[in-house]
Amino acid sequence: AYAADRLGSSPVTFLAGRRTDVEPIAPTAVAAITRAARVVVPEPLGAGASAALVRSILPGASTRFVDACVAECGGNAALLHALVCGLAEHGLSGSEADADRVRATVPDRVAALVADRLSRLQVPARTLMRALAASDRSVTLERAAASVGLSVDAALVAFDVLVDADVLLAQPQPAFAQPIVGATVRDSLTLGQRARLAPLTDDGAVTGRERLDALTPSEDRVSRLAARGMPTRQILE
């Protein structure tokens, strides 16, 4: 930041990179650099660049295998690299037959990358993301929000955060920008979490009985105490 405003016409180039989904440790310094810099925002990888990346790791990868990897990662270079490296570690060579295994496999490298992205998001955004991932089908934002107790306003704010972080697509029906992210989040849910969330995000009507059946034993105890009129503090105790 100090040098950026003082280089003038000196034949020196600084190249600095930062993630847009991470709050800077020194925002004042970042602002100073941004004012003096030419800001370049990389576009998602195109088909040719994606194929080159896949074949730099698996030189013999078939076109069908490449297409399957690219479809899962939506042009995100970091995810694509982690996916192909992980698949190679699983013993895949990129053959035609291996293409069918791409969607069914979530390597540890991808899981770690997605977990890191999740940890940097606000709690409502993480909560909404899990609700959307729990169902195998596409669900509305309102139903996903209701399944995890978010108001519509809070869900809209969380939705905007996830779009800005390149997790969701900016379209009325929520969808993951990279399908493998949704698959990874779904795999990270426990069986109990999936059992509670999936019925509540389905398109069919949800009855009070179904909501009650979806509660965990501890949630059931809390709800019964609240129904008797017990104050929150006593419930907590």
Accessible surface in RSA format (square Angstrom, percent):
REM  Atomic radii and reference values for relative SASA: ProtOr
REM  Chains: A
REM  Algorithm: Lee & Richards
REM  Probe-radius: 1.40
REM  Slices: 20
REM RES _ NUM      All-atoms   Total-Side   Main-Chain    Non-polar    All polar
REM                ABS   REL    ABS   REL    ABS   REL    ABS   REL    ABS   REL
RES ALA A   1    53.23  48.9  19.80  30.6  33.44  76.1  20.04  28.2  33.19  87.9
RES TYR A   2   163.86  76.5 154.05  87.6   9.81  25.5 119.20  89.6  44.66  55.1
RES ALA A   3    35.70  32.8  31.94  49.3   3.76   8.6  34.34  48.4   1.37   3.6
RES ALA A   4    30.91  28.4  13.61  21.0  17.30  39.4  16.15  22.7  14.77  39.1
RES ASP A   5    90.83  63.6  57.64  57.4  33.19  78.5  24.94  58.7  65.89  65.7
RES ARG A   6   145.31  61.0 111.83  57.0  33.48  79.7  48.97  66.9  96.34  58.4
RES LEU A   7    45.98  25.6  41.87  30.0   4.11  10.3  42.78  30.0   3.21   8.6
RES GLY A   8    75.82  93.5   0.00   N/A  75.82  93.5  45.83 125.8  29.99  67.2
RES SER A   9   118.99 100.6  82.60 110.2  36.39  83.8  55.61 118.4  63.38  88.8
RES SER A  10    54.50  46.1  37.64  50.2  16.86  38.8  13.84  29.5  40.66  57.0
RES PRO A  11   139.58 101.7 100.11  91.3  39.47 143.5 115.86  95.7  23.73 147.5
RES VAL A  12    79.81  52.5  60.73  55.0  19.08  46.0  64.79  56.3  15.02  40.7
RES THR A  13   124.97  88.9  93.19  94.5  31.77  75.7  62.07  83.4  62.90  95.1
RES PHE A  14   135.34  67.7 109.55  67.9  25.80  67.1 110.82  67.2  24.52  70.2
RES LEU A  15   177.91  99.1 143.06 102.3  34.85  87.6 143.53 100.8  34.39  92.5
RES ALA A  16    80.59  74.1  45.50  70.2  35.10  79.8  51.51  72.5  29.08  77.0
RES GLY A  17    78.95  97.4   0.00   N/A  78.95  97.4  39.04 107.1  39.91  89.4
RES ARG A  18   126.06  52.9  89.74  45.7  36.31  86.5  60.12  82.2  65.94  40.0
RES ARG A  19   101.96  42.8  90.70  46.2  11.26  26.8  67.63  92.4  34.33  20.8
RES THR A  20   111.55  79.3  82.29  83.4  29.26  69.7  59.73  80.2  51.82  78.3
RES ASP A  21    35.24  24.7  14.67  14.6  20.57  48.6  17.30  40.7  17.94  17.9
RES VAL A  22    40.65  26.7  36.09  32.7   4.55  11.0  38.46  33.4   2.19   5.9
RES GLU A  23   154.36  88.6 139.94 105.9  14.42  34.3  64.42 124.6  89.93  73.4
RES PRO A  24    39.59  28.9  19.51  17.8  20.07  73.0  28.59  23.6  10.99  68.3
RES ILE A  25   181.07 103.0 149.31 111.2  31.76  76.5 156.30 112.6  24.77  67.2
RES ALA A  26    51.72  47.6  44.19  68.2   7.53  17.1  49.51  69.7   2.20   5.8
RES PRO A  27    82.69  60.3  78.12  71.2   4.57  16.6  78.80  65.1   3.89  24.2
RES THR A  28   113.84  81.0 108.54 110.0   5.29  12.6  79.90 107.3  33.94  51.3
RES ALA A  29    34.84  32.0  30.14  46.5   4.70  10.7  33.65  47.4   1.19   3.1
RES VAL A  30    38.55  25.4  38.28  34.7   0.27   0.7  38.54  33.5   0.01   0.0
RES ALA A  31    43.85  40.3  36.84  56.9   7.01  16.0  43.08  60.7   0.77   2.0
RES ALA A  32    13.63  12.5  13.43  20.7   0.20   0.5  13.43  18.9   0.20   0.5
RES ILE A  33    60.29  34.3  60.29  44.9   0.00   0.0  60.29  43.4   0.00   0.0
RES THR A  34    68.51  48.7  60.82  61.7   7.69  18.3  47.46  63.7  21.05  31.8
RES ARG A  35   179.32  75.3 141.18  72.0  38.14  90.8  77.58 106.0 101.74  61.7
RES ALA A  36    50.26  46.2   7.33  11.3  42.92  97.6  18.03  25.4  32.22  85.4
RES ALA A  37    51.32  47.2  26.03  40.2  25.29  57.5  34.27  48.3  17.05  45.2
RES ARG A  38   215.83  90.6 184.94  94.3  30.89  73.6  74.58 101.9 141.25  85.6
RES VAL A  39    97.06  63.9  65.97  59.7  31.09  74.9  69.78  60.6  27.28  74.0
RES VAL A  40   104.31  68.6  79.62  72.1  24.69  59.5  82.42  71.6  21.89  59.4
RES VAL A  41   108.25  71.2  91.42  82.8  16.83  40.6  92.40  80.3  15.85  43.0
RES PRO A  42   115.64  84.3  91.28  83.2  24.37  88.6 100.01  82.6  15.63  97.1
RES GLU A  43   143.55  82.4 124.46  94.2  19.09  45.5  57.41 111.1  86.14  70.3
RES PRO A  44    93.79  68.4  74.40  67.8  19.38  70.5  80.66  66.6  13.13  81.6
RES LEU A  45    52.77  29.4  38.39  27.5  14.38  36.1  40.71  28.6  12.06  32.4
RES GLY A  46    44.30  54.6   0.00   N/A  44.30  54.6  38.20 104.8   6.10  13.7
RES ALA A  47    86.34  79.4  68.86 106.3  17.48  39.8  72.21 101.7  14.14  37.5
RES GLY A  48    57.18  70.5   0.00   N/A  57.18  70.5  42.70 117.2  14.49  32.4
RES ALA A  49    50.95  46.8  34.70  53.5  16.25  37.0  41.81  58.9   9.14  24.2
RES SER A  50     0.11   0.1   0.11   0.1   0.00   0.0   0.00   0.0   0.11   0.1
RES ALA A  51    19.72  18.1  19.55  30.2   0.17   0.4  19.72  27.8   0.00   0.0
RES ALA A  52    64.60  59.4  50.11  77.3  14.49  33.0  59.55  83.9   5.05  13.4
RES LEU A  53    38.89  21.7  34.13  24.4   4.76  12.0  38.48  27.0   0.41   1.1
RES VAL A  54     0.00   0.0   0.00   0.0   0.00   0.0   0.00   0.0   0.00   0.0
RES ARG A  55    87.61  36.8  80.81  41.2   6.80  16.2  35.70  48.8  51.91  31.5
RES SER A  56    84.24  71.2  43.13  57.6  41.11  94.7  48.26 102.8  35.97  50.4
RES ILE A  57    44.07  25.1  23.17  17.3  20.90  50.4  27.38  19.7  16.69  45.3
RES LEU A  58    18.50  10.3  17.88  12.8   0.61   1.5  18.50  13.0   0.00   0.0
RES PRO A  59   109.48  79.8  90.75  82.7  18.73  68.1  92.19  76.1  17.29 107.4
RES GLY A  60    66.44  81.9   0.00   N/A  66.44  81.9  39.46 108.3  26.99  60.4
RES ALA A  61     5.68   5.2   0.00   0.0   5.68  12.9   0.00   0.0   5.68  15.1
RES SER A  62    20.36  17.2  11.62  15.5   8.74  20.1  20.36  43.4   0.00   0.0
RES THR A  63    89.62  63.7  86.31  87.5   3.31   7.9  57.93  77.8  31.68  47.9
RES ARG A  64   108.41  45.5 102.71  52.4   5.70  13.6  45.90  62.7  62.51  37.9
RES PHE A  65     0.00   0.0   0.00   0.0   0.00   0.0   0.00   0.0   0.00   0.0
RES VAL A  66     5.68   3.7   5.68   5.1   0.00   0.0   5.68   4.9   0.00   0.0
RES ASP A  67    83.34  58.4  77.67  77.3   5.67  13.4  28.14  66.2  55.20  55.0
RES ALA A  68    26.21  24.1  16.18  25.0  10.02  22.8  24.99  35.2   1.22   3.2
RES CYS A  69     0.00   0.0   0.00   0.0   0.00   0.0   0.00   0.0   0.00   0.0
RES VAL A  70    36.62  24.1  35.46  32.1   1.16   2.8  35.92  31.2   0.69   1.9
RES ALA A  71    66.06  60.7  46.36  71.5  19.70  44.8  57.96  81.6   8.10  21.5
RES GLU A  72    13.04   7.5  13.04   9.9   0.00   0.0   1.65   3.2  11.38   9.3
RES CYS A  73     0.24   0.2   0.24   0.3   0.00   0.0   0.24   0.6   0.00   0.0
RES GLY A  74    38.09  47.0   0.00   N/A  38.09  47.0  21.46  58.9  16.64  37.3
RES GLY A  75     7.78   9.6   0.00   N/A   7.78   9.6   4.16  11.4   3.62   8.1
RES ASN A  76    33.32  23.0  25.56  24.7   7.75  18.7   8.52  20.5  24.79  24.0
RES ALA A  77    47.17  43.4  41.40  63.9   5.76  13.1  41.64  58.6   5.53  14.6
RES ALA A  78    58.49  53.8  43.98  67.9  14.50  33.0  53.42  75.2   5.07  13.4
RES LEU A  79     0.72   0.4   0.68   0.5   0.04   0.1   0.68   0.5   0.04   0.1
RES LEU A  80     1.14   0.6   1.14   0.8   0.00   0.0   1.14   0.8   0.00   0.0
RES HIS A  81    81.17  44.4  81.17  56.4   0.00   0.0  46.01  47.4  35.16  40.9
RES ALA A  82    10.55   9.7   9.75  15.0   0.80   1.8  10.49  14.8   0.07   0.2
RES LEU A  83     0.00   0.0   0.00   0.0   0.00   0.0   0.00   0.0   0.00   0.0
RES VAL A  84     0.00   0.0   0.00   0.0   0.00   0.0   0.00   0.0   0.00   0.0
RES CYS A  85    18.74  14.2  16.76  18.7   1.99   4.7   3.83   9.7  14.91  16.1
RES GLY A  86     0.49   0.6   0.00   N/A   0.49   0.6   0.49   1.3   0.00   0.0
RES LEU A  87     0.00   0.0   0.00   0.0   0.00   0.0   0.00   0.0   0.00   0.0
RES ALA A  88    35.01  32.2  19.21  29.6  15.80  36.0  19.76  27.8  15.26  40.4
RES GLU A  89   117.07  67.2  77.24  58.4  39.83  94.8  50.38  97.5  66.69  54.4
RES HIS A  90    99.73  54.5  70.27  48.8  29.46  75.4  53.34  55.0  46.39  54.0
RES GLY A  91    64.04  79.0   0.00   N/A  64.04  79.0  34.75  95.4  29.29  65.6
RES LEU A  92     5.83   3.2   0.11   0.1   5.72  14.4   1.39   1.0   4.44  11.9
RES SER A  93    69.61  58.8  60.30  80.5   9.31  21.5  46.85  99.8  22.76  31.9
RES GLY A  94     0.01   0.0   0.00   N/A   0.01   0.0   0.01   0.0   0.00   0.0
RES SER A  95    45.79  38.7  38.39  51.2   7.40  17.1  39.11  83.3   6.68   9.4
RES GLU A  96    95.99  55.1  93.85  71.0   2.14   5.1  57.87 111.9  38.13  31.1
RES ALA A  97    74.75  68.7  60.48  93.3  14.27  32.5  67.84  95.5   6.91  18.3
RES ASP A  98    15.47  10.8  15.47  15.4   0.00   0.0   0.00   0.0  15.47  15.4
RES ALA A  99     9.18   8.4   1.93   3.0   7.25  16.5   2.06   2.9   7.12  18.9
RES ASP A 100    96.92  67.9  71.68  71.3  25.24  59.7  33.81  79.6  63.11  62.9
RES ARG A 101   117.19  49.2 116.12  59.2   1.07   2.5  42.24  57.7  74.95  45.4
RES VAL A 102     1.19   0.8   0.53   0.5   0.66   1.6   0.53   0.5   0.66   1.8
RES ARG A 103   183.23  76.9 171.39  87.4  11.84  28.2  56.04  76.6 127.18  77.1
RES ALA A 104    91.50  84.1  50.70  78.2  40.80  92.8  62.05  87.4  29.45  78.0
RES THR A 105    22.26  15.8  19.25  19.5   3.01   7.2  11.91  16.0  10.35  15.6
RES VAL A 106    36.60  24.1  12.44  11.3  24.15  58.2  12.44  10.8  24.15  65.5
RES PRO A 107     1.17   0.9   0.77   0.7   0.40   1.5   1.17   1.0   0.00   0.0
RES ASP A 108   122.04  85.5 116.87 116.3   5.17  12.2  36.62  86.2  85.42  85.2
RES ARG A 109   106.33  44.6  95.91  48.9  10.42  24.8  30.01  41.0  76.32  46.3
RES VAL A 110     0.02   0.0   0.02   0.0   0.00   0.0   0.02   0.0   0.00   0.0
RES ALA A 111    38.22  35.1  34.71  53.6   3.51   8.0  35.41  49.9   2.81   7.4
RES ALA A 112    64.97  59.7  51.50  79.5  13.47  30.6  58.80  82.8   6.17  16.3
RES LEU A 113    48.94  27.3  45.63  32.6   3.31   8.3  48.54  34.1   0.40   1.1
RES VAL A 114     2.03   1.3   2.03   1.8   0.00   0.0   2.03   1.8   0.00   0.0
RES ALA A 115    56.94  52.4  49.58  76.5   7.36  16.7  51.93  73.1   5.01  13.3
RES ASP A 116    46.38  32.5  40.07  39.9   6.31  14.9  22.06  51.9  24.31  24.2
RES ARG A 117    23.15   9.7  22.49  11.5   0.66   1.6  14.30  19.6   8.85   5.4
RES LEU A 118    16.58   9.2  16.42  11.7   0.16   0.4  16.50  11.6   0.08   0.2
RES SER A 119    76.92  65.0  47.90  63.9  29.02  66.8  45.11  96.1  31.81  44.6
RES ARG A 120   107.36  45.1  75.94  38.7  31.43  74.8  21.77  29.7  85.60  51.9
RES LEU A 121    13.59   7.6   6.92   5.0   6.67  16.8   8.91   6.3   4.69  12.6
RES GLN A 122   107.94  60.4  98.79  72.2   9.15  21.8  42.45  90.3  65.49  49.7
RES VAL A 123    93.32  61.4  91.07  82.4   2.25   5.4  91.07  79.1   2.25   6.1
RES PRO A 124    52.47  38.2  51.23  46.7   1.23   4.5  52.47  43.3   0.00   0.0
RES ALA A 125     0.45   0.4   0.20   0.3   0.25   0.6   0.20   0.3   0.25   0.7
RES ARG A 126    56.38  23.7  56.38  28.7   0.00   0.0   4.38   6.0  52.00  31.5
RES THR A 127    35.50  25.2  34.01  34.5   1.49   3.5  21.87  29.4  13.62  20.6
RES LEU A 128     0.00   0.0   0.00   0.0   0.00   0.0   0.00   0.0   0.00   0.0
RES MET A 129     1.07   0.6   1.07   0.7   0.00   0.0   1.07   0.9   0.00   0.0
RES ARG A 130    80.25  33.7  80.25  40.9   0.00   0.0  15.30  20.9  64.96  39.4
RES ALA A 131     0.00   0.0   0.00   0.0   0.00   0.0   0.00   0.0   0.00   0.0
RES LEU A 132    14.01   7.8   5.46   3.9   8.54  21.5   5.46   3.8   8.54  23.0
RES ALA A 133     0.00   0.0   0.00   0.0   0.00   0.0   0.00   0.0   0.00   0.0
RES ALA A 134     5.88   5.4   0.00   0.0   5.88  13.4   0.00   0.0   5.88  15.6
RES SER A 135     5.00   4.2   1.27   1.7   3.73   8.6   1.39   3.0   3.61   5.1
RES ASP A 136   133.21  93.3  94.93  94.5  38.28  90.5  37.14  87.4  96.08  95.8
RES ARG A 137   137.84  57.9 126.06  64.3  11.78  28.0  36.69  50.1 101.15  61.3
RES SER A 138    66.32  56.0  44.33  59.2  21.99  50.7  50.51 107.6  15.81  22.2
RES VAL A 139     2.89   1.9   1.44   1.3   1.45   3.5   1.54   1.3   1.35   3.7
RES THR A 140    57.36  40.8  56.59  57.4   0.77   1.8  52.13  70.0   5.23   7.9
RES LEU A 141    16.28   9.1  15.09  10.8   1.19   3.0  15.09  10.6   1.19   3.2
RES GLU A 142   100.03  57.4  95.20  72.0   4.83  11.5  46.13  89.2  53.90  44.0
RES ARG A 143    69.19  29.1  63.56  32.4   5.63  13.4  11.84  16.2  57.35  34.8
RES ALA A 144     0.00   0.0   0.00   0.0   0.00   0.0   0.00   0.0   0.00   0.0
RES ALA A 145     0.88   0.8   0.88   1.4   0.00   0.0   0.88   1.2   0.00   0.0
RES ALA A 146    51.98  47.8  35.56  54.9  16.42  37.3  41.76  58.8  10.22  27.1
RES SER A 147    12.91  10.9   0.00   0.0  12.91  29.7   0.26   0.6  12.64  17.7
RES VAL A 148    39.98  26.3  10.73   9.7  29.25  70.5  20.22  17.6  19.76  53.6
RES GLY A 149    71.07  87.6   0.00   N/A  71.07  87.6  36.88 101.2  34.19  76.6
RES LEU A 150    34.04  19.0  23.84  17.1  10.20  25.7  25.29  17.8   8.75  23.5
RES SER A 151    68.55  57.9  52.45  70.0  16.10  37.1  53.95 114.9  14.61  20.5
RES VAL A 152    76.32  50.2  72.66  65.8   3.66   8.8  72.89  63.3   3.43   9.3
RES ASP A 153   107.52  75.3 104.47 104.0   3.05   7.2  31.73  74.7  75.79  75.6
RES ALA A 154    34.94  32.1  25.94  40.0   8.99  20.5  33.57  47.3   1.37   3.6
RES ALA A 155     0.43   0.4   0.43   0.7   0.00   0.0   0.43   0.6   0.00   0.0
RES LEU A 156    86.12  48.0  85.86  61.4   0.26   0.7  85.87  60.3   0.25   0.7
RES VAL A 157    92.17  60.6  90.75  82.2   1.41   3.4  92.06  80.0   0.11   0.3
RES ALA A 158     1.99   1.8   0.00   0.0   1.99   4.5   1.82   2.6   0.17   0.4
RES PHE A 159    26.99  13.5  26.99  16.7   0.00   0.0  26.99  16.4   0.00   0.0
RES ASP A 160    82.92  58.1  81.69  81.3   1.23   2.9  22.76  53.6  60.16  60.0
RES VAL A 161    34.19  22.5  31.84  28.8   2.35   5.7  33.37  29.0   0.83   2.2
RES LEU A 162     0.00   0.0   0.00   0.0   0.00   0.0   0.00   0.0   0.00   0.0
RES VAL A 163    38.07  25.0  28.72  26.0   9.35  22.5  28.72  25.0   9.35  25.4
RES ASP A 164   117.54  82.3  89.97  89.5  27.57  65.2  33.43  78.7  84.10  83.9
RES ALA A 165    12.07  11.1   4.67   7.2   7.40  16.8   7.32  10.3   4.75  12.6
RES ASP A 166    69.45  48.6  67.52  67.2   1.93   4.6  28.97  68.2  40.47  40.4
RES VAL A 167     1.13   0.7   1.13   1.0   0.00   0.0   1.13   1.0   0.00   0.0
RES LEU A 168     4.07   2.3   0.29   0.2   3.78   9.5   0.29   0.2   3.78  10.2
RES LEU A 169    76.87  42.8  75.07  53.7   1.80   4.5  76.87  54.0   0.00   0.0
RES ALA A 170    84.81  78.0  48.23  74.4  36.58  83.2  50.89  71.7  33.92  89.9
RES GLN A 171    72.67  40.6  65.73  48.0   6.94  16.5  23.26  49.5  49.40  37.5
RES PRO A 172   135.47  98.7 105.74  96.4  29.73 108.1 119.28  98.5  16.19 100.6
RES GLN A 173    72.74  40.7  71.82  52.5   0.92   2.2  37.13  79.0  35.61  27.0
RES PRO A 174     8.54   6.2   0.21   0.2   8.33  30.3   0.61   0.5   7.93  49.3
RES ALA A 175    34.52  31.7  27.64  42.6   6.88  15.7  34.52  48.6   0.00   0.0
RES PHE A 176    32.34  16.2  20.61  12.8  11.73  30.5  20.61  12.5  11.73  33.6
RES ALA A 177    15.73  14.5   4.47   6.9  11.25  25.6   4.47   6.3  11.25  29.8
RES GLN A 178     1.81   1.0   1.81   1.3   0.00   0.0   0.00   0.0   1.81   1.4
RES PRO A 179    55.22  40.2  45.21  41.2  10.01  36.4  49.99  41.3   5.23  32.5
RES ILE A 180     2.27   1.3   2.27   1.7   0.00   0.0   2.27   1.6   0.00   0.0
RES VAL A 181     0.87   0.6   0.87   0.8   0.00   0.0   0.87   0.8   0.00   0.0
RES GLY A 182     2.08   2.6   0.00   N/A   2.08   2.6   2.08   5.7   0.00   0.0
RES ALA A 183    20.86  19.2  19.74  30.5   1.12   2.6  19.96  28.1   0.90   2.4
RES THR A 184     8.02   5.7   7.17   7.3   0.85   2.0   7.17   9.6   0.85   1.3
RES VAL A 185     0.78   0.5   0.03   0.0   0.75   1.8   0.78   0.7   0.00   0.0
RES ARG A 186    61.45  25.8  61.45  31.3   0.00   0.0  13.09  17.9  48.36  29.3
RES ASP A 187    84.58  59.2  62.69  62.4  21.88  51.7  22.59  53.2  61.99  61.8
RES SER A 188    75.64  63.9  39.99  53.4  35.65  82.1  47.51 101.2  28.13  39.4
RES LEU A 189     9.05   5.0   2.32   1.7   6.74  16.9   2.36   1.7   6.69  18.0
RES THR A 190    81.53  58.0  73.58  74.6   7.95  18.9  75.68 101.7   5.85   8.8
RES LEU A 191   149.23  83.1 141.18 101.0   8.05  20.2 141.51  99.4   7.72  20.8
RES GLY A 192    34.52  42.6   0.00   N/A  34.52  42.6  28.76  78.9   5.76  12.9
RES GLN A 193    60.69  33.9  59.87  43.8   0.82   2.0   8.03  17.1  52.66  39.9
RES ARG A 194    76.26  32.0  75.74  38.6   0.52   1.2  20.96  28.6  55.30  33.5
RES ALA A 195    64.43  59.2  47.30  73.0  17.14  39.0  58.62  82.6   5.81  15.4
RES ARG A 196    65.97  27.7  65.87  33.6   0.10   0.2  17.57  24.0  48.40  29.3
RES LEU A 197    21.09  11.7  21.09  15.1   0.00   0.0  21.09  14.8   0.00   0.0
RES ALA A 198    30.13  27.7  30.13  46.5   0.00   0.0  30.13  42.4   0.00   0.0
RES PRO A 199    60.63  44.2  53.93  49.2   6.70  24.3  55.88  46.1   4.75  29.5
RES LEU A 200    18.04  10.0  15.95  11.4   2.08   5.2  15.95  11.2   2.08   5.6
RES THR A 201     0.00   0.0   0.00   0.0   0.00   0.0   0.00   0.0   0.00   0.0
RES ASP A 202    47.38  33.2  47.38  47.2   0.00   0.0  11.19  26.3  36.19  36.1
RES ASP A 203    88.80  62.2  69.76  69.4  19.04  45.0  32.23  75.8  56.57  56.4
RES GLY A 204    45.22  55.8   0.00   N/A  45.22  55.8  39.58 108.6   5.64  12.6
RES ALA A 205    94.33  86.7  64.22  99.1  30.11  68.5  69.65  98.1  24.68  65.4
RES VAL A 206    33.61  22.1   6.25   5.7  27.36  65.9   6.27   5.4  27.34  74.2
RES THR A 207    72.96  51.9  66.66  67.6   6.31  15.0  70.04  94.1   2.92   4.4
RES GLY A 208    56.02  69.1   0.00   N/A  56.02  69.1  37.50 102.9  18.52  41.5
RES ARG A 209   145.84  61.2 136.28  69.5   9.55  22.7  75.75 103.5  70.09  42.5
RES GLU A 210    83.06  47.7  77.56  58.7   5.49  13.1  32.74  63.3  50.31  41.1
RES ARG A 211   100.42  42.2  97.73  49.8   2.69   6.4  44.15  60.3  56.27  34.1
RES LEU A 212    61.80  34.4  53.74  38.4   8.05  20.2  56.10  39.4   5.69  15.3
RES ASP A 213    96.64  67.7  64.41  64.1  32.23  76.2  32.83  77.3  63.82  63.6
RES ALA A 214    16.81  15.5   5.96   9.2  10.85  24.7  14.98  21.1   1.84   4.9
RES LEU A 215    63.82  35.5  44.97  32.2  18.84  47.4  45.08  31.7  18.74  50.4
RES THR A 216    32.31  23.0  28.78  29.2   3.53   8.4  30.75  41.3   1.56   2.4
RES PRO A 217   104.06  75.8  95.51  87.1   8.55  31.1 103.02  85.1   1.04   6.5
RES SER A 218    57.18  48.3  55.09  73.5   2.09   4.8  33.57  71.5  23.61  33.1
RES GLU A 219    70.82  40.7  65.63  49.7   5.19  12.4  32.07  62.0  38.75  31.6
RES ASP A 220    35.03  24.5  35.03  34.9   0.00   0.0  10.71  25.2  24.32  24.3
RES ARG A 221   145.39  61.0 142.93  72.9   2.46   5.9  65.16  89.1  80.23  48.6
RES VAL A 222    76.31  50.2  76.31  69.1   0.00   0.0  76.31  66.3   0.00   0.0
RES SER A 223    43.19  36.5  32.71  43.6  10.49  24.2  37.01  78.8   6.18   8.7
RES ARG A 224   125.77  52.8 122.30  62.3   3.46   8.2  38.94  53.2  86.82  52.6
RES LEU A 225    47.23  26.3  47.23  33.8   0.00   0.0  47.23  33.2   0.00   0.0
RES ALA A 226    54.98  50.6  38.61  59.6  16.37  37.2  39.74  56.0  15.25  40.4
RES ALA A 227    91.74  84.3  47.26  72.9  44.48 101.2  60.81  85.6  30.93  81.9
RES ARG A 228   181.49  76.2 141.61  72.2  39.88  94.9  61.70  84.3 119.79  72.6
RES GLY A 229    60.05  74.1   0.00   N/A  60.05  74.1  35.20  96.6  24.86  55.7
RES MET A 230    68.18  35.3  53.55  35.4  14.63  34.8  55.90  47.5  12.28  16.3
RES PRO A 231    76.80  56.0  65.45  59.7  11.35  41.3  76.80  63.4   0.00   0.0
RES THR A 232    98.32  69.9  92.87  94.1   5.45  13.0  56.89  76.4  41.43  62.6
RES ARG A 233   179.36  75.3 175.53  89.5   3.83   9.1  55.53  75.9 123.83  75.0
RES GLN A 234    99.19  55.5  89.17  65.2  10.02  23.9  23.17  49.3  76.01  57.7
RES ILE A 235    31.92  18.2  15.35  11.4  16.57  39.9  15.52  11.2  16.40  44.5
RES LEU A 236   145.86  81.2 112.90  80.8  32.96  82.9 116.79  82.0  29.08  78.2
RES GLU A 237   163.71  94.0  98.41  74.4  65.30 155.5  64.50 124.8  99.20  81.0
END  Absolute sums over single chains surface
CHAIN  1 A    14189.3      11054.3       3135.0       8587.9       5601.3
END  Absolute sums over all chains
TOTAL         14189.3      11054.3       3135.0       8587.9       5601.3
